[in-house]
Amino acid sequence: MNPMEQVVCGDTVEIVSDIIDRITGEAADLSSVLTVVKLRVRKVGDPAIKGEVVCTKLPGLTKKNGSITVAAPYDLAGFGGRCVGICPVGWFAEAGDYQAETTVEYGETDEVLTVYDLLQVVARARL
């Protein structure tokens, strides 16, 4: 995951995540049709969740240098652990600090993986 996203209030925000398997340290395989990735957002200091979206799986693998390869087998959406959550306009209506949490539900095994690190999102007011 990116350490921090910077957004502008009132925009539709796309948050791209790179999910890493905590045990292997490699990209998590999200490619199964039974695997669902969800993103939840809240404003820092507010326990209420702004909302939850199902993420779209993306092809590719993000390398350590930040570049993305889509060479096989990473041409298959989700195989390289990449996904994007598209957040509705109202989620970042106010300037301030937000946190996003990513959860992976593996349908084949009923396992749920919550990514430990929260993604920090900073929203600034529109000019």
Beta strands, then each sheet from edge to edge (+ up, - down):
strand 1: 4-8
strand 2: 13-18
strand 3: 35-43
strand 4: 49-54
strand 5: 56-57
strand 6: 61-62
strand 7: 68-69
strand 8: 82-87
strand 9: 96-106
strand 10: 111-114
strand 11: 119-124
sheet 1: 1+ 11+ 9- 3+ 4-
sheet 2: 1+ 11+ 9- 10+
sheet 3: 2+ 8- 5+
sheet 4: 6+ 7-
end
